[in-house]
Amino acid sequence: MRKSALDHLRSLPSRFFQNPLLQRVIRNAGYLFSAKTGSAALSFGQSILAGRMLGVAGLGTLGAITQFSGLINRLTSFRMGDLVVSYVGEFSSQGKDEHAAAVFKVASLVEITTSALAYGLVVGLASLAARILTPDQDLSRLFAIYGLTVLVNLMAESANGLLQIFDRYRLIAAITLGQSVLTLILIAVAYLAQGGLLAVVIAYLAGKAVWAISISAASLWQARRAWGPAWWRAPLSLLGSRQREMIRFALSTNVTGTLTLVTRDSEMLWLNALSTPEQAGFYKLALAFTNVLLIPVDPLISTTYREVAREVGGRRWQNVRYLLRSGSLISAAFTLPAAAGLALLGPWIIGLTYGPSFVPAHSSLLILLAGVLVVNIFYWNRTVLLPLGLPEYPTKVYLVGTILRVIGILTLVPLYGAEGMAALLSAFFVLTVLVLVRKTAVELNRVESVAAPAGG
């Protein structure tokens, strides 16, 4: 009996990784992991050079410039990548290629329209943003220059979703890594030439433009290959019976994305407006270190979502549970030791890389690690509810969390700066993730209990 139990334990790893579902997740995540890990290292190098070139306050100002354009872009975005993955994937699995082409067509057109609108807003608000967020009104031109990233994005979200559907993860990885290499080279040139904020902004702009144009071009090639040269003529009337459902999906993901902007993707703006550029610089550095944890896990989100959506469509609930459980175990195996390393060695690493003036950022980093641990381990907390037919539920949870966090930002950030912002982000992560994980468990129990009598 003891030998049998021991043999069983020894066989667990091979059984775990031999599951074809998990193999696809790991293989595709592996491509993105390699690129994003390399990209994270390169981005870390970019941040170090920028920090040494600009100083703490300059790094905070850079964060305000880059985050402002991203905020406007995502405010007008309907997260067309999620819509493409859900509906192109569904129609493709049913052999309805013309319907799939129509989805990609309408998603691209909507995204191109909103990108143009977003760029107009960036240019129109550049002067106001410079006055509120930076100590120098003349920096408004830098807001407008970096805003070109919004314009060149055009259909990049839809394009990225299409490439995922057709299993082009290796291509996505290559483009992502290439963008990071180019950006690092340009920032290194600016550093050696003793350039300033303008040179860094142009370097980031060039990298973003190369990524967006390359992804978009690759998706058009993939669409032609999959559906023929006339794919773009697919009539939108084919989607008539699903239009309301798709609009509901897009609106709910847009609202969710907007709430995420307020809570997670606009901290640099809040800090520059309510505190000081120095506090924004400390927080930007702390975020750069937490990205060491977030970026390697990020590929699991899209690859797990792709497989979960298929298994939900086939009502294979045990496979859904298996994917979620296995993904969390894989993420925890990386996240826990990495977080411990950053907690213990953080001050030494910060002083060695950025310089002694940046070491106070370690306290914000420690606070952020608590939330990152939770959001990493349960990385699937939002996306799994989309194919389960509950796209609005995360929106409602984020809405409550956003209201509480905005109140906290207005109260704590003027007093505690970067540390207050870090505490609020960690609290938001923990509360929203646990609520969504609980809802996922309840919903899976419900659908399984409904399916059990039918199966019997």
Secondary structure as UniProt FT lines:
FT   HELIX           2..18
FT   HELIX           20..75
FT   HELIX           80..93
FT   TURN            94..95
FT   HELIX           97..133
FT   HELIX           137..139
FT   HELIX           140..146
FT   HELIX           148..153
FT   TURN            154..155
FT   HELIX           156..165
FT   TURN            166..167
FT   HELIX           169..192
FT   TURN            193..194
FT   HELIX           197..227
FT   TURN            229..230
FT   HELIX           231..233
FT   HELIX           236..242
FT   HELIX           243..263
FT   HELIX           267..274
FT   HELIX           277..313
FT   TURN            314..315
FT   HELIX           317..353
FT   HELIX           356..361
FT   HELIX           362..377
FT   TURN            378..382
FT   HELIX           383..385
FT   TURN            386..389
FT   HELIX           392..455
//
